[in-house]
Amino acid sequence: MIRFCSVVAIAVLGFCAQARCATIVSTQLTPEIHEILIEGDLREGDEMAFLATTVGVGRALVVFASNGGDLTAGLDIGRIIRQRGFATTVQNGKTCASACALAWLGGTTRFLGPASSIGFHAAYNIRRGAPTVSSVGNALIGAYLSNMGLSEQAIIYITTAPPDEMNWLSLQQARDRGIEVALLPVRPNLTGNSPVQHENNEQSPAPSNSTPNTGPPTRPIIPDPALGFSVAIGQTFRDCARCPEMVVIPPGQFSMGSPSSERGRLSNEGPQRLVVLSEAISVGKFPVTFEEFSAFIQATNWRYSGQCWMTGPNEAGESDWTDHHFDREALSIEGNNPRHPVVCVNWQDAVAYTSWLSRLTGQRYRLLSEAEWEYAARSENNSRFWWGNDDGRSCEYANLADQSARAHLGQIGWAFSSCRDNFIFTSPVGRFPPNRFGLHDMSGNVWQWVLDCFRDNYNRAPTQASQPVEFAGCRRRVLRGGSWADVARDARVAAREVSDHRERRATDGFRIARLPQHLPR
């Protein structure tokens, strides 16, 4: 963990992974305006607590009083603030430093009280009891500040002070570096066009438009033009009645792959590297379903030919995507549910579906890259599974090869989990809990095709999540997530599968992504 400081804070919400988290309190000032106070040092999980606090909030002023804390929490809170269009300030007479100051910079309008302090220094790790500047941490800060529109001069000022020192920001220093800051009046103007008072007591007129840039107006709009969606992070939408339901997930960064110490790890899961998702994207809440794929087939008469490999007592057989329950006995047990994930689709089928959906809606759909998939699956979690490290709980969270399947399939040489999830083959989507991003079936049920060509390691792999691995003559593509025919080891978030792009199997489906409206394909 990259740290900024270690002052004790108070935990009040259940998202924080540590006992000492910031206090986050929302107060409704008017029917349309909230004040959200963040006190104490930021810890991992505080970003989710803050996001939960903002549900249903329109305009807001976020008030900070914090000496710092966890870098990732600070950056994520700042991104949420910017995407929601909130204003920020520091509680009068208090300090906001390090990770807190980075979150404060997310404000669409930034205020500073006359007796308040804003302080910055370089990111650092604690090594052998001493702080050491983190070049990775500073790179993350630089990317964050660039996305906020700050100048190179401002970025240098914010990231150059040694860990045991501080660059304290005054209004004049902010202006000299192009950082827009206003002196906090008795009550910040969030509703009208009153002038804003500055440090030298001069007044500048409010913007000429009828709504000041301190929060989203009451009519529904994109929370931030940079977000590129009509809903906020964590919310869902559909572009048409039979289109998949999509969830907007936040930008961020993560360590892709598995460490050499991870139980069940394969060599193709490394070496680990830092990968950045620089823009929010939307991801299918579920794998594409039988019903959704049927709409594509009916609309396009897509030519579907070839064998689908059936996994079961007969191991292989002639079938197609319509035979989604695999045998009649299972069909009578589980029911013909159109909300099952589609299977027996190859990579070409999945790409054709996204192309059709793009034409139908005018939006930009595609498969996820492998890095986007792992980022979405991890949902800010570094453990083996998105729910933790415990194999024994897999039946609570995923449809895998379990005792239900064993009882039906018999002794066929498979490995089975010792628990029971009550499904023999696929389960209807959404029957198992979602991860922290609100995505279901990221582990188990069906393997999910992604864009990437398969390489047996991550050497020289892209560090931008939106860039898939591609090379000439690619025939083998990557699948992720594990399936109903696999044990927990194969459902780890770092686990990879590979198949020929033309091959269809009864364990394979796919999940889709939709790009923000302002991004290229």
N, C-alpha and C positions, 0 to 999 in steps of 0.2 A: 504494500500500500504506500502511495506517495503521500507524505504528511506535510502539513504546514505548521501545526502546533499541537499541543496536547492538554489544553485546559479542560477541566471537567465540565460537562454539560448535563442537562436533565432530560430524561426520556419521558415522553408523554404519548407517543403513538407507536403502534406495533410493527412498523416497517423496519425499524433500525435493527441491524444485526448485533449491535453492541448494547451494553447496558446504559451507556452514556451518550445520549443523543441531544440534539437541539430541542428547545421548546418552540413549537409552532402553533400560534393562536390566531384565528381569524375573527375579526370583529366587524359587524355590519354597521357602517357609518350612516348610510342612507339606503333607500330601497335599491339603489343601483351600484353603490360603492362599498368596498370592503377595505379594511386595513389588516394586513397579515404581518404579525410580528414574529421574527425569528431571533431567538436569544440562545446563547450558548454555542459551543463549538460544533461544527458540522461533522457528522459521521456517516458512514455507509448506510444507506437506507433512508436518510433524511430527505433525499430527493423524491422518493416515493411518498413519504409522509406529506411533503409539500405539494406534490401533484394531487394527492387525495384531498388536501385542504382547498385546492382551487376548483374542485368540481362545482359547477353551477355558479361560479363567480364571474361577473362581467368585468367591470373596471375595478382595479385594486391598486393600492399603494403598499409595497412590501417594505417593511421597516426592519433594519438589521441592527443587532447589537451582539457582535461575535468577534473573538480574537482569531478565528480561522477554523482549521480542521482538515477534513479529507478533501483532497483536490477534486476527485471525481464528483463528489456530492456538490461541491461549489459550482463546478462547470455545468452540471446537469440542472441545478436550480436556476442558474443564469439563463440557460437555454429555454427552460420552461417559462421564465419571466418574459423573455423576448418574444417567444411564440404566442404567449397570451396577451401581449401588449401592455403589461403592467408597468407602472412607474416604481422607482426605488428611492429609498433614502436611508440615512443612518440616524438612529435615535439620538436626539439632541443630548450632547454631553457624553456620548458613548463612542466606542471604537468599532470599526469594521475593518478587519485586516486579513491579508492572505486569501484563503479560500472564500471567505465572506466578501472581500472586496471584489473578487472575480465574479461572484454571483450578483453583486450590486451593479456591476457594469452591464448586466443584461437588461437593465431598465430602458424602456423606450424614451423615458424622461428620467434623468437622475438628479436627485436633490441632495444637498449636504447642509446639515445644520451648522450654525455659527460656532458651536462649541463641540462639534463632532470631528472624528478623525478617520481618514481612509489611508490604509497602508498596504504596500506591495513589497514582495521580495521573491526571489527565485524559488522554484519548486525544489524539494529535496527529499531524499530518503535517509532513514536512520541506519547507519552501518557501524557496527562495533561501538554503539552508544554515542556516535557523533553524527551530526548532519552532513550529508554530502549532496552537492547540487545534482539534480536529476535532469539530464539533457532530454530524456524522453518526456518528462513532465513539462519542461519548458516548451518543447515542441507542441505538446497538446494545448498548452496555454496560448501559444502563438497562433495556432490554427483557430482556436476559439475566438481570440481577439480579432483576427482577420475577418472571420464571419460576422463579427459585430461591427465591422467597418472602421476599426481603429487603424491609425497610421503606424508606419514602421517606427517612427519616433516614440509614439505612445507605447508600443509593444516592448521596445528596448527599455523604457523607463520602468515598466511594470515587472519585467523579468530579470533585472540585473542586480538588484541589491542582494548581498550574501544572506544566507539563512538566518544569521544572528543579527542582522540589521534590517532596516525598513526604509523604503522611500515613501514618505508621507505626502499625500496629495493635497495641495491647496487649490482654490478656485483658479488662481492665476497660473499655477503650474499646469492645471488641466487645460486651460485655454491655450497656453503656449504649445501644448502637445496635441491640440485638436480634440480633446475629450470634452464633450458637451456636458456641463454641470451647471445647475442653478442653485442659488442659496435658498435654503428651506424657509418659506414664509411661516407664519403662525399655523396655518393649515394649507397644505399644498392645494392648488387649484386643479380639481379633477373634473369639473363640470362646466365651466364657462370660459370666457375669453378675457378674464382679468389679466392685467400685465403681471409679469414675473419679476420680482425684485432680485437684483444681483448684488454682488459683494460691495460694489461702490455706490449702492443705493440708487443707481440709475434704473430706469424701467424700460424694458423692451416689450413691444406689443406682442400679443399672442398671435399664432398663425392666423392667416386670413380665412381659412376654412372654418366652418361652424363648430367642428369638434376638435379639441386640442389633442395632440399626440401623446396622451398619457394613459390610454387604455382603449380597448375596442368599443365602438359605439354600440348602442343597444340593438341595432339591426344586425342580423347574422352576416358576418363576412369572414374571410380567411383570417385567422388570428394574427398572422404575420405573412406578408407577401413571400418571404423566403421559405415559408413552410410548403406552399404549393398545393394545399388541400383545403377543402371547404369545411373541414372539422379539425378540432384540436388533437394533439397527441393523446393516444389512449382511447379515442372515440372511433366509432365504426361508421361505415357508409356502404351503399351499393350504387353502382352506376346504371343498373337496370333491374327489372323485376327478377330475372333469372340469372343475374350476374352473381358471382361469389361475394359474400360479405367480407369487407376489408377492414383492417385495423391499422391506424397510423402509429408507427413506432418512432422513437426519437433517434436523432443522431448520437453518436458516441464512439467509443473505441474499446477494443478488447484484445486479449491474447488468444490468437487462434491456434487450435491444435491442442494436444495433450502433453503434459510433462512426462519425462521418461519414467517417473515414479508411479504414474497412474495405473491402477489395476485394470487389466484387460486391454491395455494399449497395444496398438500395432505400429510398426515403424513408419507407415505412410501418414501418420498423424503429426509429423513433425518435420523440421524443427519448428517450435513455437515462434510466432512473430506478432508484433503489434500491428493491428489492422484498424483503420479508421473508417467509419461510416459518416461522411461529412454532411449529409442531408437526410432529413426525415424521409422515409418511404412508407408506403402502405403494403401490408402483407395479408394474404388470405387468412381469415380467422380459422379456417379449417382447410384440410386438403380438398381439392375439387371433387365434388360428389358425382355419383351416377346420374342424378337428375340434371346437374349443370352441364355435364359432358353430353348428355342426350340432346340438349338444346343445340349444341354445336353440330352434332351429327345430323340432326334434322334440318338445320339451316344450310349446311354446306354439302351434304352428301359426301363427306370425307371418305376417301377410299381406304377402307380398313381391310387388310388382308394379311395372312400369315398366322403362324401358330402362337398361342399363348401357353407358356410353360405353367402347368398346374402343379402346385405343391401339395402333396397329400399322399394317401395310400398308393395311388397309381403313379405318383411323381411327375408325369407329364401327360398331356392329352390335348386334343384339338378343342379350342374354346376361343372366345373373344370377350370384349369388354362387357357385353350384356350378361355374361354368366358370372355375376359378381358374388355368388354364394357357393359356387364350386361343386356342391352335390345336393341332391334332393333332400336328404335327411337333414343336413344343416339348414336348408331353406325352410323346412317345416319347423325347425327349432327357433331360428333367429328372425324369420319373417322377411318378406320382400320389401325392404325399406329403401326408398330412393335416396335417403340421406347417408347411405354407405359411401365411402370414398370409391371413386372409380378405380379399377385395376385393369390389368392386361392392356396397358397403354405404354408405348415406347416414348423415347425422347422426341422423336419427330411428331408423334401425335400431340404431345404436350405443347410443343412450340407452335404447331398449327392452331391449337385451341387459343393460345394467347394472341396470335395474329388475328384470328377471327374476332376475339373480344375487343381488340384495339380498333378494328374497322367498325364494329357494331356501335361502340361508345364514343369514338373519337378521342379516347384516352390512350395512355401508353402502358400497355400490359406486357409482361414477359415473365419467364421463370426467374427465380432468385439466383444470384450468383452463389457459389458455395460459401463464400465469406459472409454474405448477407444472411444466408440460411443459418449459419452457426451463431452469428450475432443475435438473430431473432430467437433462436432456440435457447441460447444461454440466458437471455433476458437479464443481463447484468449479474450473472452468476458464474463463478469460476469452478464449480464442482463437477463431478463426473456426469451427473444428470441435472436437469434444470431444477429438480426438487431437492437435490443434495447428493450425498455419496452412498446412500443405502440401497443396495440391490434388493433387499428384502421387502422394500415398500413399492416395488415396481408395479404390482398389480393394482395399487391404489391410483396410479398416475398414468398407466399406459396399457394398451392392449398388446400383449406379447404371447409367446408360446408358453402356456401355463397348464395347470392341471385340467382345466376345462377342455383344452385342445387334446391333451394326452388321453383323456377318457374317451374321446370320440375317434381319434386317429389310431390309437393303439401304439404298439411298439414298432416304430418305423425308423429307428436309428437316430432320432432327433434328441436334442437337449431340451428340457422343459424346466421352467421356473417352478419352485415348490409351492407357490401361491396360486390363487384362483381369481381370474378377472371376469369369469362367466361368459366369455366369448370364445367360439371355436375358431372362426376365421375373422373377417373384418367386423368392426363394430360401427354403428352409426356415428358420424362425426359428432364431437362435442359431448360424448358420454363420460369423458374423463376430465379432470380439472385443467384449467388453462394455466400457462406460465405467467410470469409477472407482466409480460406485455399483452396478455389477454389472448394468446394463441393456443388453440387446442391441438392435440395429436402431433406435437412436435417430436414426441418419442412414441414409437410403436404404431400400430394399425397398418400403415403402408410406408414403404420406402418412397422417398420423394425425389424426383428428378430435379437437378439444378442445371444451370447453363454450362458449367465448366467441363472442359476436357480433363481426363484423368492423368495425373502424374503421380508417381509413387512417393513423392515427398514435397515439401513446401519450399525447397531451395529456389530463390529468386522469384517466388510467387508475389503477385501484386500486394501492396500494402493499403490500397484503396478498395474498400469492400465492394464497390460497384463495378470493379474490373474483373471479369471472369478470366480464367486461364483458357486461352485459345491457341491453337497451332495448326498448321496445314496438315491435311490428311487425318484429322482427328476422327476416330470412330468410337472410342470408348468414352462414355460420359459418367459423371458422378451422381450417386444417389445418397440421400441422407435420412437418418431418423429411425431405422429399424422397422420391423413389421410384425404382424400377428404371428409369423412363423419363426421369430427370432427371440433369443433370450436377452436379458437386460444388458449384457456386455455390448451387444450390437446397437442398443438404444442410447448409449452414451452420446453426449452432444458432440464429441469429437470424432465419433466413429464414422467411417466412410465405406461405401460400397461402390462397385464399378460394374458397368454392363455395356454391351454394344448398343449403340444408339437406335438400332432397329429391333432389338429384342424386346419381347413382351413377356411379363411374368405375372402370376397371380398375386404377387406380393408388392407390386410396384404401382404407384400413383404419382401425383404431383401437387404442388402448391404454387400459387402465383404471386407476383408482385405488381403493383402499379406505381409508376414514377410520378413525382410531383409535376405539375403542369409546366413549370419553368425549366425543367431539365431536358437535355437531349436524350434520345434513345440510347 
